[in-house]
Amino acid sequence: MLEYLRIRNLALIEDAELDFAPGMNVLTGETGAGKSFILKALGFLLGDRLGADMVRQGAEKAQVEAQFQMDGREIVIRRSLLAESGRSRLYVDDALRSQECVRSLREQLLAHASQHGQQQLLQPAFQARLMESTLKDPDLLRRRDELLEQLRSVEARRKELRAREAHLLERRDILEMQQQEIDRVAPEAGEEERLEEQRAIVRAAEQTREQYELALGLLHGEEEPGLLDMLGRLERCLHQMARTDDSVSEDADAVTALRQQLSHLSGRLRRPPLPEDMPDVEQMEERLYALAQLKRKLHRSLDEILELREEIRENISFLDACALDITLLDKEEKQLATQLQEVLSALLPQRREAAADFARQLEEELRQLGFSEQVRVIPDFMPQEVWPGLMDEKVRILWAPNPGQAPQPLDRIASGGELSRFLLALMSVRPKAESATYIFDEVDAGVGGLTLNKLAEKLENLAKQRQMLVITHWPQLAARAQKHFQISKTIRDNATFTTCVPLDARQRHIRRTDGVDGADDIALDARNLHQTRHRVADQAQQILQGHGHSVADLLAAAAPEGHQSPRRHGAGGADLSLTAAGGAGDTGPVGDDGADAAGHIQRL
């Protein structure tokens, strides 16, 4: 139930607070006053989008907040709309939430029945859901849908298997050839990197050996004397010179020490350091060449080739097992189809029974809303193959509002007023356990006369079970509300404002302002209207049935209570004088939509 609504800086609304009552709450006001903005605010609060242009001019943001009562707990929802960016923020119980979170609550909080709802009413799928809502075993629908979804999943997997099988069969020769090439070389993960590292080690060892050989060649020489031979000659020369010249004695000793050191180096250079496990260079090079050839043939890196090998193995294994997999899916499909057949066998008679019961309830509701006593609602069942060999039924509503009419779909013979009443009748027979607040946006459109009073009675009875918010122009409806809000548009300081004012009992009486018939300034005394409506309707029926009463006498009896001048009305060849005592909307003996009597009703 909607308990409280506050709207700030939205469109023409500066700041409006609405405290709603259980039962019927009505919003009245002249066209363009802003009644629809109240509903727009509720829609925005529960997930609808609004543009930044909906923020009142001069304000930084618009904000809507509401308090709901659901399942014994209070829910407070607040949403703001920024004028600068058009972005919004949503809070549920002061916690920041996503719009998806609120949209999931929407159906539990509000049920919108408007002229737009008539379009939904015309959809066979919606009609079917309504008639199936009273199944004895509603789990049958869930089970049917689950089995259908499982069957579709089986079919999708089977199609996927067969498509993949056909694709791989076309490529099988290529796959097997690639597999042979890969298996012939048999590459291993990381093998190429490992061989490249070994090659680098071998090349480094070869470079070291070459340097050792070069150093030995310099020390010993090859075709010419080496460094050791030259030092030996120098050593001998210096020692001979030292016999006569003591000054070269130290130099001679130094050359001797150097020659000895180089001789020791020569011994070490003859044993170059080499890796303990030197790979077979030739074998290593052959392996690297084979890997390189494989990469060129397959146009892939070694890692990609290894992945390809696994893919080929999987694909070939899939081809070998595909037939078995398809056989298992066929078996699963058969089992699911058998279960579905059992569900459908139980569902079909229950659906027909529920539809017939729904139709009876709907016919009764329609009679209470002014339709003929002979109005008929007929569930129309059309066979539908939901799976090969399995038949379900689609159901839609056919109706005949008047005697002698063949049953037809709603969209072919229903007027706007008839659809409005039909929609109300549907709302009346929906499950009573629902807790959402009903919103009726001019559901009385196209309805007038006595029919309007019947519609008002129906709304009043429905309001005993459910809270509702009604937008209307008619006093017959406004008079029955537990709470009445008048929406009006005012201008202050060259700025336009929409205001929402709750009316008390005194303000809801009929009044006129400034000598002008202001439709939105009219309120209604509900008790007097209700009483006089029934009295005049009874009198009119007596007149039409020709009970022998004088028309003039009957109207004369009614005139004193009306306190208004009589109006002229012709019926059955009689010249009748009807007063306004019958109340708004009851200005004629027959309540057909579009009667002239409706034109005498003052709108709210």
C-alpha positions in Angstrom: 0.0 0.0 0.0 1.2 3.5 -0.9 1.1 5.6 2.3 3.0 8.8 1.5 4.4 10.5 -1.5 6.5 13.7 -1.8 7.5 15.4 -5.0 9.9 18.3 -5.2 10.9 20.4 -8.2 9.5 18.0 -10.8 8.1 19.8 -13.9 5.6 22.4 -12.5 5.5 20.8 -9.0 7.6 22.8 -6.5 6.8 20.8 -3.4 3.8 18.5 -3.0 3.0 16.0 -0.2 0.3 13.4 -0.4 -0.8 11.3 2.5 -2.9 8.4 1.0 -5.7 6.5 2.7 -6.6 2.8 2.4 -9.3 2.3 -0.2 -10.0 4.8 -2.9 -7.9 8.0 -3.4 -8.9 10.3 -6.2 -7.1 13.0 -8.1 -9.2 15.6 -9.9 -8.3 18.7 -11.8 -8.8 20.3 -15.1 -6.9 19.0 -18.2 -3.3 20.1 -18.1 -3.3 20.8 -14.3 -0.7 18.2 -13.7 -2.5 15.0 -12.6 -0.4 12.9 -14.9 2.8 14.2 -13.3 1.8 12.5 -10.1 1.7 9.2 -11.9 4.9 10.1 -13.8 6.6 10.7 -10.4 5.5 7.3 -9.2 6.8 5.7 -12.4 10.1 7.5 -12.1 10.4 6.4 -8.5 10.0 2.8 -9.6 12.4 2.7 -12.5 11.0 4.8 -15.4 13.4 7.3 -17.1 12.9 11.0 -17.1 15.0 13.6 -18.9 16.8 16.4 -17.2 14.3 18.8 -18.7 11.8 17.5 -16.2 13.6 19.2 -13.4 11.9 22.5 -12.5 13.6 25.5 -14.0 16.1 27.0 -11.5 16.4 23.9 -9.4 19.5 21.7 -9.1 17.6 18.5 -8.9 14.1 16.9 -8.7 13.4 14.4 -6.0 10.6 11.9 -5.4 10.2 9.8 -2.3 7.5 7.5 -1.1 6.7 5.2 1.8 5.0 1.8 1.0 3.6 -0.8 3.3 4.3 -4.3 2.0 4.0 -7.6 3.8 3.9 -5.9 7.2 7.0 -3.8 6.7 7.7 -0.3 5.6 9.7 0.4 2.5 11.0 3.9 1.8 12.1 4.7 -1.7 13.8 7.9 -2.8 15.1 8.9 -6.2 16.6 12.2 -7.4 17.2 13.5 -10.9 20.1 16.0 -11.5 19.4 18.9 -13.7 23.0 19.3 -14.9 23.7 15.7 -16.1 20.3 14.0 -16.2 21.6 11.2 -14.0 19.6 9.9 -11.1 20.4 8.2 -7.8 18.1 5.7 -6.1 17.8 4.8 -2.5 15.8 2.1 -0.8 15.6 2.4 3.0 18.5 5.0 2.7 20.7 2.5 1.0 22.0 3.2 -2.5 20.5 0.7 -5.0 20.3 0.0 -8.7 17.3 0.6 -10.8 17.0 -3.1 -11.5 16.4 -3.6 -7.7 13.4 -1.3 -7.7 12.0 -2.6 -11.0 11.8 -6.1 -9.4 9.6 -4.5 -6.7 7.4 -2.6 -9.1 4.7 -5.2 -9.7 4.4 -5.8 -6.0 3.8 -2.1 -5.3 1.8 -0.8 -8.2 -0.6 -2.2 -10.8 -1.3 0.4 -13.5 -4.7 0.2 -15.2 -5.1 3.0 -17.7 -6.2 3.6 -21.3 -2.7 2.2 -22.1 -3.7 -0.9 -20.3 -6.4 -1.4 -22.9 -3.7 -2.2 -25.4 -2.4 -4.9 -23.1 -5.9 -6.2 -22.7 -6.1 -6.7 -26.4 -3.1 -9.0 -26.4 -4.1 -12.7 -26.4 -1.0 -13.6 -24.3 -2.2 -11.3 -21.6 -5.7 -12.7 -21.8 -4.3 -16.2 -21.5 -2.3 -15.4 -18.4 -5.4 -14.0 -16.8 -7.5 -17.0 -17.5 -4.7 -19.3 -16.3 -4.3 -17.4 -13.1 -6.9 -19.6 -11.4 -5.6 -23.0 -12.2 -6.1 -25.6 -9.5 -2.5 -26.6 -9.9 -0.6 -23.5 -11.1 2.7 -25.5 -10.8 1.6 -27.2 -14.1 2.4 -24.0 -16.0 5.8 -23.7 -14.4 6.5 -27.4 -15.1 5.4 -27.1 -18.7 7.7 -24.1 -19.3 10.6 -25.8 -17.6 10.2 -28.9 -19.7 9.9 -26.9 -22.9 13.0 -25.0 -22.0 14.9 -28.3 -21.3 13.6 -29.6 -24.6 14.8 -26.5 -26.4 18.1 -26.9 -24.7 18.4 -30.5 -25.9 17.5 -29.5 -29.4 20.0 -26.6 -29.4 22.8 -28.9 -28.2 21.9 -31.5 -30.8 22.0 -28.9 -33.5 25.3 -27.7 -32.3 26.7 -31.2 -32.3 25.5 -31.9 -35.8 26.8 -28.6 -37.1 30.2 -29.2 -35.5 30.2 -32.7 -36.8 29.5 -31.6 -40.4 32.2 -29.0 -40.2 34.8 -31.4 -38.8 33.9 -34.1 -41.3 34.8 -31.7 -44.1 38.1 -31.0 -42.5 38.9 -34.5 -41.2 41.5 -35.3 -43.9 43.3 -32.0 -43.2 43.2 -32.6 -39.5 44.6 -36.1 -39.8 47.4 -34.9 -42.1 48.3 -32.2 -39.6 48.2 -34.7 -36.8 50.6 -37.0 -38.7 53.0 -34.1 -39.3 53.0 -33.1 -35.7 53.2 -36.7 -34.4 56.2 -37.3 -36.8 58.2 -34.5 -35.2 56.6 -35.0 -31.8 57.5 -31.5 -30.4 57.5 -31.0 -26.6 56.6 -28.0 -24.6 59.6 -25.8 -24.1 61.8 -28.0 -26.3 62.8 -25.2 -28.8 63.8 -22.8 -26.0 65.8 -25.6 -24.3 67.7 -26.4 -27.6 68.4 -22.7 -28.2 69.9 -22.4 -24.8 72.1 -25.5 -25.4 73.2 -24.0 -28.8 74.2 -20.8 -27.0 76.3 -22.8 -24.6 78.0 -24.7 -27.3 78.7 -21.6 -29.3 80.2 -19.9 -26.2 82.4 -23.0 -25.5 83.6 -22.9 -29.1 84.5 -19.2 -28.8 86.4 -20.0 -25.6 88.3 -22.8 -27.2 89.2 -20.6 -30.1 90.5 -17.9 -27.8 92.7 -20.5 -25.9 94.1 -21.7 -29.2 94.9 -18.2 -30.3 96.7 -17.5 -27.0 98.7 -20.7 -27.3 99.6 -19.7 -30.9 100.9 -16.4 -29.7 103.0 -18.0 -27.0 104.5 -20.7 -29.1 104.1 -19.4 -32.6 103.3 -21.4 -35.6 105.4 -20.6 -38.7 107.3 -17.9 -36.9 108.8 -17.9 -33.3 106.3 -17.3 -30.5 106.4 -15.0 -27.5 108.1 -17.7 -25.3 110.9 -18.2 -27.8 111.5 -14.4 -28.1 111.5 -14.0 -24.4 114.0 -16.9 -24.1 116.3 -15.1 -26.5 115.9 -11.8 -24.6 116.6 -13.6 -21.3 119.9 -15.0 -22.5 120.9 -11.7 -24.0 120.3 -9.8 -20.8 122.2 -12.3 -18.7 125.2 -12.0 -20.9 125.0 -8.2 -20.6 124.8 -8.5 -16.8 128.2 -10.1 -16.7 129.7 -6.8 -17.7 127.0 -4.4 -16.6 125.4 -4.9 -13.2 122.8 -2.4 -14.0 120.8 -4.8 -16.3 121.0 -7.7 -13.8 117.6 -6.9 -12.3 116.0 -6.6 -15.8 117.4 -9.9 -16.7 115.8 -11.5 -13.7 112.4 -9.9 -14.5 112.4 -11.3 -18.0 113.2 -14.7 -16.6 110.3 -14.5 -14.2 107.9 -13.4 -17.0 109.0 -16.3 -19.2 108.4 -18.7 -16.4 105.0 -17.2 -15.7 104.0 -17.4 -19.4 105.2 -21.0 -19.5 102.9 -21.8 -16.7 100.0 -20.0 -18.6 100.8 -22.1 -21.6 100.1 -25.2 -19.6 96.7 -24.0 -18.5 95.8 -22.8 -22.0 96.3 -26.4 -23.2 93.2 -27.4 -21.0 90.3 -25.0 -22.0 87.2 -25.2 -19.7 84.4 -27.0 -21.4 80.8 -28.0 -20.2 80.8 -31.4 -18.6 77.8 -32.6 -20.7 78.3 -31.2 -24.1 75.3 -32.0 -26.3 75.7 -33.6 -29.7 75.9 -30.6 -31.8 74.9 -32.3 -35.0 71.9 -34.0 -33.4 70.9 -30.7 -31.8 71.0 -28.8 -35.1 69.0 -31.5 -36.8 66.3 -31.3 -34.1 66.1 -27.5 -34.4 65.8 -27.8 -38.2 63.0 -30.3 -37.9 61.1 -27.9 -35.5 61.6 -25.0 -37.9 60.3 -27.0 -40.8 57.2 -28.0 -38.9 56.5 -24.3 -38.0 56.9 -23.3 -41.6 54.5 -26.0 -42.8 51.8 -25.3 -40.3 52.3 -21.5 -40.2 52.2 -21.5 -36.4 54.6 -21.1 -33.5 55.6 -24.1 -31.5 53.2 -23.2 -28.7 50.4 -22.9 -31.2 51.3 -26.2 -32.8 51.1 -27.9 -29.4 47.6 -26.3 -28.9 46.6 -27.4 -32.4 47.7 -31.0 -31.6 45.4 -31.0 -28.6 42.6 -29.4 -30.6 42.9 -32.0 -33.3 42.9 -34.8 -30.8 39.7 -33.4 -29.2 38.0 -32.9 -32.6 38.8 -36.4 -33.8 37.8 -37.8 -30.5 34.6 -35.8 -30.8 33.9 -37.2 -34.2 34.3 -40.7 -32.9 32.0 -40.1 -29.9 29.5 -37.7 -31.7 27.1 -40.4 -32.7 26.9 -41.7 -29.2 26.3 -38.2 -27.8 23.5 -37.6 -30.3 21.9 -40.9 -29.4 22.0 -39.9 -25.7 20.4 -36.6 -26.5 17.6 -38.3 -28.5 17.0 -40.5 -25.5 16.8 -37.4 -23.2 14.5 -35.7 -25.6 12.1 -38.7 -25.6 12.1 -38.8 -21.8 11.4 -35.0 -21.5 8.7 -35.2 -24.2 7.0 -38.0 -22.3 7.0 -35.9 -19.1 5.7 -32.9 -21.1 2.9 -35.0 -22.5 1.8 -35.9 -19.0 1.9 -32.3 -17.9 -0.1 -31.2 -20.9 -2.7 -34.0 -20.3 -3.2 -32.6 -16.8 -3.0 -29.0 -17.8 -5.6 -28.9 -20.7 -8.7 -29.9 -18.6 -7.6 -27.6 -15.8 -7.1 -24.7 -18.2 -10.6 -25.2 -19.7 -12.2 -25.4 -16.3 -10.3 -22.3 -15.1 -11.1 -20.4 -18.2 -14.8 -21.3 -18.0 -14.8 -20.2 -14.3 -13.0 -17.0 -15.2 -15.4 -16.3 -18.0 -18.4 -16.7 -15.6 -16.8 -14.3 -13.1 -16.0 -11.8 -15.8 -19.6 -12.0 -17.2 -20.9 -11.2 -13.7 -18.6 -8.3 -13.3 -19.6 -6.9 -16.7 -23.3 -7.1 -15.8 -22.6 -5.1 -12.7 -20.9 -2.5 -14.9 -24.0 -1.9 -17.1 -23.6 -4.5 -19.8 -26.5 -6.6 -21.0 -27.7 -9.5 -18.9 -27.0 -11.6 -22.0 -23.4 -10.5 -22.2 -21.2 -13.5 -23.0 -17.5 -14.2 -22.5 -16.3 -17.2 -24.3 -12.8 -18.7 -23.9 -11.5 -19.5 -27.4 -9.1 -22.4 -27.5 -6.8 -22.9 -30.5 -4.6 -25.9 -30.9 -0.9 -25.1 -30.7 2.0 -27.5 -31.3 4.5 -26.7 -28.7 6.8 -29.6 -29.6 6.7 -32.0 -32.6 3.8 -34.3 -31.9 2.8 -32.5 -28.6 -0.2 -30.2 -28.7 -1.1 -27.5 -26.2 -3.7 -24.8 -26.5 -3.7 -21.0 -26.9 -6.6 -19.3 -25.3 -8.0 -15.8 -25.9 -11.2 -14.0 -24.9 -14.1 -13.7 -27.3 -17.2 -11.8 -26.2 -20.6 -10.8 -27.3 -21.7 -7.7 -25.3 -25.2 -7.7 -26.8 -27.8 -10.3 -27.7 -27.6 -11.5 -31.3 -23.9 -10.7 -31.7 -21.5 -13.4 -32.7 -18.6 -13.8 -30.3 -15.6 -11.8 -31.6 -12.2 -10.7 -30.3 -12.2 -7.5 -28.1 -10.3 -5.4 -30.6 -13.1 -5.9 -33.3 -16.2 -4.8 -31.5 -15.2 -3.0 -28.3 -15.5 0.8 -28.0 -13.2 2.8 -25.8 -15.8 2.9 -23.0 -16.4 -0.8 -23.3 -12.8 -1.5 -23.0 -12.5 0.8 -20.0 -15.2 -1.2 -18.2 -13.8 -4.5 -19.4 -10.4 -3.6 -18.0 -12.0 -2.7 -14.6 -13.9 -6.0 -14.7 -10.6 -7.8 -15.3 -8.9 -6.1 -12.4 -11.9 -7.1 -10.2 -11.5 -10.8 -10.9 -7.7 -10.8 -10.5 -6.4 -12.8 -7.4 -7.3 -11.0 -4.2 -4.0 -11.9 -2.6 -2.2 -9.3 -4.6 -0.9 -6.4 -2.5 -0.1 -3.8 -5.2 -1.9 -0.4 -5.2 -4.2 -0.1 -8.3 -3.8 3.0 -10.4 -6.7 3.9 -12.6 -5.9 6.7 -15.0 -9.2 7.9 -16.5 -10.6 4.4 -16.6 -14.0 6.1 -17.0 -13.1 7.5 -20.4 -16.0 7.1 -22.8 -18.4 6.2 -20.1 -21.5 8.2 -19.1 -25.0 8.1 -17.7 -26.1 5.3 -15.4 -23.2 3.2 -16.6 -20.9 5.6 -15.0 -22.6 5.1 -11.7 -22.3 1.4 -12.0 -18.6 1.8 -12.8 -18.3 4.0 -9.7 -20.0 1.3 -7.6 -17.6 -1.3 -8.8 -14.6 0.8 -8.0 -16.0 1.5 -4.6 -16.4 -2.3 -3.9 -13.0 -3.0 -5.2 -11.5 -0.3 -3.0 -12.8 -2.3 0.0 -10.2 -5.0 -0.9 -7.4 -2.9 -2.4 -6.0 0.5 -2.2 -6.4 2.4 -5.4 -5.4 5.8 -6.9 -8.0 7.1 -9.4 -7.6 10.0 -11.8 -11.0 11.1 -12.9 -13.1 14.1 -14.1 -16.4 12.7 -12.8 -18.1 13.5 -9.5 -19.7 10.0 -9.3 -16.2 8.6 -8.7 -14.8 11.4 -6.6 -17.7 11.2 -4.3 -16.9 7.7 -3.2 -13.3 8.3 -2.4 -11.8 8.0 1.1 -9.5 10.8 0.1 -9.8 13.5 -2.5 -6.9 15.6 -3.9 -7.5 18.5 -6.1 -4.8 19.3 -8.6 -4.7 22.8 -9.9 -2.3 25.1 -11.8 -1.5 28.6 -10.4 0.7 31.5 -11.5 2.8 33.4 -9.0 5.4 36.0 -9.9 5.3 35.0 -13.6 5.9 31.4 -12.7 3.5 28.5 -13.1 3.0 26.0 -10.2 1.1 22.8 -9.9 -0.5 22.3 -6.4 -2.1 19.3 -4.8 -4.6 20.1 -2.1 -6.5 17.4 -0.1 -10.2 18.4 0.1 -12.3 18.0 3.3 -15.9 17.0 3.4 -17.1 20.6 3.1 -14.9 21.4 0.2 -16.1 18.3 -1.7 -19.7 19.7 -1.9 -20.8 21.1 -5.2 -19.7 24.7 -5.5 -19.2 27.4 -8.2 -16.6 30.1 -8.1 -16.7 33.6 -9.5 -20.0 33.0 -11.3 -18.2 30.7 -13.8 -19.0 27.0 -14.3 -15.5 25.8 -13.4 -15.4 22.1 -13.9 -12.6 21.7 -11.5 -14.3 23.7 -8.8 -17.1 21.3 -8.5 -17.1 18.8 -5.6 -19.8 16.3 -4.6 -21.8 15.4 -1.7 -21.5 11.6 -2.0 -24.3 10.5 0.3 -27.0 12.6 -1.5 -25.7 11.5 -4.9 -25.9 7.9 -4.0 -29.4 8.1 -2.6 -31.0 10.1 -5.4 -29.3 8.1 -8.1 -31.1 4.9 -7.0 -34.4 6.7 -6.6 -34.5 8.3 -10.0 -33.2 5.1 -11.7 -36.1 3.2 -10.2 -38.6 5.8 -11.3 -37.2 5.8 -14.8 -37.4 2.0 -15.0 -41.1 2.2 -14.0 -41.7 4.7 -16.7 -40.1 2.6 -19.4 -41.8 -0.6 -18.4 -45.2 1.1 -18.7 -46.5 0.3 -15.3 -49.4 2.7 -15.7 -47.9 5.5 -13.7 -48.1 8.9 -15.0 -44.8 10.3 -16.1 -45.7 13.7 -15.0 -46.7 12.3 -11.6 -43.5 10.5 -11.1 -41.4 13.5 -12.0 -43.5 15.8 -9.9 -42.8 13.5 -6.9 -39.1 13.8 -7.6 -39.0 17.5 -8.3 -39.2 18.8 -4.8 -36.1 17.0 -3.7 -34.1 18.2 -6.7 -34.6 21.9 -6.1 -33.8 22.6 -9.8 -35.8 23.5 -12.8 -36.8 20.5 -14.9 -35.2 19.5 -18.2 -37.0 18.1 -21.2 -36.3 14.6 -22.3 -38.1 12.4 -24.8 -38.5 8.6 -24.1 -40.9 6.2 -25.7 -42.9 8.9 -27.3 -43.6 10.7 -24.0 -42.7 14.2 -23.2 -40.7 13.7 -19.9 -39.4 16.4 -17.5 -36.3 15.2 -15.7 -34.8 17.1 -12.9 -31.2 17.2 -11.7 -32.3 15.5 -8.5 -31.1 12.2 -9.7 -27.5 13.3 -9.3 -24.7 13.7 -11.8 -24.7 11.1 -14.5 -28.2 9.8 -13.9 -29.9 12.3 -16.2 -31.6 9.7 -18.3 -33.5 6.5 -17.8 -31.0 4.5 -19.8 -27.3 4.4 -19.0 -25.8 3.9 -22.5 -22.4 5.4 -23.3 -22.7 8.6 -25.2 -26.2 9.5 -24.0 -27.1 13.1 -24.0 -27.6 12.8 -20.3 -23.9 12.6 -19.8 -23.4 16.1 -21.2 -25.3 17.5 -18.2 -22.8 16.1 -15.7 -20.4 18.6 -14.1 -16.9 17.3 -14.3 -14.3 17.6 -11.5 
